[in-house]
Amino acid sequence: MNTQEIRELYDEYVMPTYAQSISVVRGEGARVWDAEGKEYLDFAAGIAVAALGHCHPEVTAAIAAQASRLVHASNLYYTENAPRLARRLSNLSLGGKVFFCNSGAEANEALIKLARLRGAEKGRFEVITMRNSFHGRTLATMTATGQTKYQHGFEPLVPGFRYADFNDLESVRAALTPQTAAVLVEAVQGEGGILPAAYAFIAGLRELCTKNDVLLFFDEVQAGMGRTGKWFAYQHYGIQPDGISMAKALANGLPIGAICVDPKWSDVFSPGKHASTFGGNPVSCAAALATLDVMQRDHLVEHAAEAGARLMEALKSLTVRHPCIQMVRGLGLMIGVVLDRPCRPVADALQAAGMLVIPTGEKVLRLVPPLLIGDNEIAQALSLLDHCLP
């Protein structure tokens, strides 16, 4: 099928919740091809999902092998891959237990439910989130998201959420009430414009939450799994959260989400209190295990830190010829190029030239390439940006 035929099929049978452009039919490494055979350098990576690039052979082999043995059994029975993956994630993060689901929104829902269940006896149910944050599209996580543009038309919103200003500890302090159960924060606001948290803000949040017996959760859905040059973005700040959510890059493209909590809270959920039919799916877990194997063996977390630093410096040098660049910010390979004008025309020009990027906010070009991105691909990206920026 060509792009026009695919578009017509979408228009007739798929609800119009997205504004698609090209039709992607094949991917390999950091490149994808459309239905007409045009090649694109992919600095979107499926919105920070394809950490190992597209169709990594070891992940593909793990998927095929597991699919030939067992695809689904339900969580009424033990399976092998889920606890193996849970052990790996626990050891890489908080040392406690893991709950599996299917997406980042579901993972954040699980954290919210855990906070409410833990605080129920004391009447604690409120969750404080940050303005300009993004936590998902379900009713609860959309309400947790501190951006009214995602909430308009879906009122009444879910009760029990209060908002504070990102990087403003006094604003969080003012939002605390006797009903506060948790604070949910991104170490790097992704949909909010690739905005890292200040060190003092995160340190202050940990102290404030501990003092007030409030759980501190980190949304690591986009920033986690090595994207920022650490396994999880909170690890840049030298603190221990009470829980984290993750998804996107965990299985390099297969649907999976998870939370991991501090050992103190590992048994807040008991049988029947929370569940997911497809959570911990054997095939998704096999893909995630293979993804972790490659990331650890090939030192891709460290590579993300090094390559990201080089890319950010090179991007800053473009400001000499392109004064429309106001700022370059981010951590590792989670980078935002802040412009003095709407960035959509630049993103469209890059796509026409053969490079995929995804705007975030009105004026920020988001660069989230695969973590295995090489110097030649970085050089090509810089050349295309130099050509397409005003």
KAGIRA-V61907 format. One record per pair of residues at least 6 apart in sequence whose ideal C-beta (glycine too) atoms are under 7 Angstrom apart, sorted by the first residue. I is the first residue (numbers start at 1). J is the second residue. Records with the same first field share a line. If there is no record, write none. Layout:
I = J  J
This chain:
1 = 35
2 = 35  36
3 = 22  23  34  35  36
6 = 23  35
10 = 20
21 = 351
22 = 34
23 = 34  35
24 = 32  34
25 = 33  34  35
26 = 32  33
27 = 54  55
28 = 54  55
29 = 53  54
30 = 41  42  53  369  370  373  377
31 = 39  40  41  42
32 = 40  42  54
33 = 39
38 = 354
39 = 354
40 = 354  355  356
41 = 354  355  377  380  381
42 = 356  369
43 = 355  356  357  367  368  369  381
44 = 356  357  358  368
45 = 368  369  370
46 = 253
47 = 248  358
48 = 222  227  248  249  368
49 = 248  249  253
50 = 252  253  370
51 = 225  226  249  252  291  295  370  371
52 = 59  252  291  294  370  372
53 = 370  372
56 = 252  294
58 = 290  294
59 = 252  287  290  291
62 = 286  287  289  290
63 = 283  286  287
66 = 282  283  286
67 = 283
70 = 282
71 = 282  283
72 = 281  282
73 = 79  282
74 = 277
75 = 275  279  280
79 = 282
81 = 282  285  286  289
82 = 100  280  285
84 = 289
85 = 285  288  289
86 = 97  98
88 = 289  292
89 = 98  258  260
90 = 96  97  98  260
92 = 231
93 = 231  232  244  260
94 = 240  241  244  260  261  262
95 = 263
96 = 260  261  262  263  265  266
97 = 261  266
98 = 258  259  260
99 = 110  258  259  269  274
100 = 256  258  276  279  280
101 = 107  110  257  258  276  279
102 = 255  256  257  276  278  279
103 = 247  255  257
104 = 136  221  245  247  248  257
105 = 136  137  138  141
106 = 257  276
107 = 221  245  246  247  257  258  259
108 = 135  136  141  144  219  245
109 = 138  140  141
110 = 259  274
111 = 184  217  243  245  259
112 = 127  140  144
113 = 274
114 = 243  261  265  268  269
115 = 127  181  182  215
116 = 125  181
117 = 268  273
118 = 181  215  265  268
119 = 125  181
123 = 179
124 = 179  180  181
125 = 160  179  181
126 = 160  161  162  177  179  180  181
127 = 144  160  161  181  182  184
128 = 162  164  172  175  180  183
129 = 135  144  146  161  163  184
130 = 146  163  164  165  166  185
131 = 146  163  165  166
132 = 146  147  166  189  192
133 = 145  146  186  189  192
134 = 145  147  190  191  192
135 = 141  144  145  184  219
136 = 142  145
139 = 154  158
140 = 158
142 = 150  151  154
143 = 151  157  158  161
144 = 161  184
146 = 163
151 = 157
162 = 175
163 = 175
164 = 171  172  175
165 = 171
166 = 189  195
167 = 197  198  201
169 = 201  204  205  208
172 = 183  205  208
173 = 208
176 = 212
180 = 212  214
181 = 214  215
182 = 214  215  217
183 = 205  209  214  216  217
184 = 217  219
185 = 205  218  219
186 = 219  223
187 = 196  197  202  218  223  233  234  236  237
188 = 194  195  196  197  223  228  233  330  331  334
189 = 195
190 = 222  223  360
191 = 360
192 = 361
193 = 336  360  361  364
194 = 329  330  334  335  336  360  364  366
195 = 329
196 = 329  330  331
199 = 237
202 = 237  239
203 = 237  239
205 = 216
206 = 216  239
209 = 215  216
215 = 242  243
216 = 241  242
217 = 241  242  243  244
218 = 234  241  244
219 = 245
220 = 232  233  244  245  246
221 = 245  246  247  248
222 = 248
223 = 233  334
224 = 232  233  246
225 = 246  248  249  250
226 = 295  300  301  304  371
227 = 249  304  332  333  334  368
228 = 236  331  332  334
229 = 301  304  305  308  331  332
230 = 236  301
231 = 301
232 = 244
233 = 331
234 = 241  244
236 = 331
240 = 262
242 = 261  262  265
243 = 259  260  261  262  265
244 = 259  260
245 = 259
246 = 257  258
247 = 256  257
250 = 256  258  288  291
251 = 284  287  288  291
252 = 287  291
254 = 283  284  287
255 = 284
256 = 284  288
295 = 301
298 = 372
300 = 371  372
303 = 371  372
304 = 332  333  371
305 = 332
307 = 333  373  378
308 = 332  333  335
310 = 378
311 = 335  378
312 = 328  330  335
314 = 382
315 = 328  337
316 = 328
318 = 325  385  386  389
319 = 325
321 = 386
322 = 389  390
324 = 339  340  341  389  390
325 = 337  339
326 = 338  339  340
327 = 338
328 = 335  337
329 = 336  338
330 = 336
333 = 368  369  371  373
334 = 368
335 = 367
336 = 360  364  365  366
337 = 364  365  367
338 = 363  364
339 = 346  363  365
341 = 363
342 = 362  363
343 = 359  363  364  365
344 = 359
346 = 365  388  389
347 = 357  359  365
349 = 388
350 = 357  384  388
353 = 384  387  388
354 = 384
355 = 381  384
357 = 365  366  367
358 = 366
359 = 365  366
360 = 366
